[in-house]
Amino acid sequence: MRRRVIRRPPAVPLIVLALTGGAGSVVLLGVGNPLRSLFVLSFLIAGPGLALVPLLRIGGWPGLTLAVGLSLALETLVPTIMIYASIWSPDATFAVLVLLSLVGAAAQLFTAPFAPGGVAAEEGP
């Protein structure tokens, strides 16, 4: 009596780590435009959302669309909270988004694989 287990490939967390590392590197090194814009905008469009949406077990085009929407929502929510708390800083906002992305990517890498159908998964052959 075996349960069928779906293992997620580590491609998405590795993409998130690459986006985060690239954007963080160009910001820390003070690289100018257009290279900085390319790395930072690609991270801001997809990074935070791609780090968190796969944890909801949503894949394919709906997951990618939700990842972009969640990224944009987080990039609005984080500075808004910081403004209300009187601690707003562009560098701090970027650092919070990088931290969220790294935590989400790590959670994807270290979470257990899941069985389709929940606890009562189909039995294998």
N, C-alpha and C positions, 0 to 999 in steps of 0.2 A: 504494500500500500504506500505508494509514493505520491507526494504532492508535486505538482508542476510549479516550478519557481521561475519567475522572470527576473533575470539579472539585467540591470541597467548598465549600458556601456558607460565608461567614465568620460566620454567625449564632451558632454555638456559641462561638467565641472572643470575640465581642462580648458575649454574655451573661455569659461568665466575667469579662470586663473590667468590665462594669457591676456585677455582684455584688461583685467585689473592690473596685472604686472606691467603691461605696456603703458597704460595711462598713468599709473603711479610713477613709473620710471621717467617719462618725459616731463611730468610735473616737478618731480624732485630734482632732476638734472637741469631744469630751466630751459629745455629745448624750445626754440621759437616756432612760429608758424611756418609752413603749413603742416609740418609733421606733428606738432602738438595738437592741432585741431583735429587731425585725422584720428589719432589715438584716443583723445579724450571724448570726442563726439561718438565714436564707435562704442566706447565703454558706457557712456551715458545713455545711449539708445537701447542697449541690450543687457549690459552687465548686471545691475541689481535684479532685474526681473528674471533673467536666465538663472540666477543663483537661487531664486526662491520658488519659481513656478514648478519645476520638476519635483519638488518636495510634496506638491499637491497631487502628484501622479497624473498630470495633464500633459499629453504629448502631442506631437504633430503640429499642424498649422494652428489649431486653437491654442495650444500651449505657447507657440511662438508669438502669436498675436497678443495673448495675455501677458507674456513676458515684456513686450515692448510697452504695453499700457501700464503695467505695474512699475516699470522703470521710470516712466514719465511721472506717474503719480508719486512715487517715492522722492523724485527730484523736486517735486513741488512741496510735498509734506515736510521733508526734513528742514529746508530753509525757513518754512513758515513757522515751525515749532521753535527754531532757533531765534527767529525775529521776535516772537512773543516772549521768549525767555531772555531777551536782550543779550544774546551771546553770538549773534550772527557773524560769520566770517566765511568767505568763499573757500578758503583752505580747510577750515573745519568741516564745512558741508561736504567737500570732496572726500575728506578723511572718513566721515561717517558713512558715506556711500561705499567707499572702498571696504570698510570694515564689514558692512552688511553683506557685500558681495563675497568676501572671503569666508564669513561665517556660513553663508548659504552653500558655497561650493564645498566647504569642509563637511557640512551636514550631509550633502549628497554623496560624498565619497565614503562616509562612515556609517550611513544608515543601512539597515539590513535589507536584503532583497525582499520582494513581496510576492505573495501568491495571488493569482487572479481569482476573484470571487471571494476574497477575504479568508476567513478561517476555514470555511467549507470549500476548499479548492478542489478542482477536479483531480481525480486519481490518474496517475500516469500509466502507461502500458506495462 
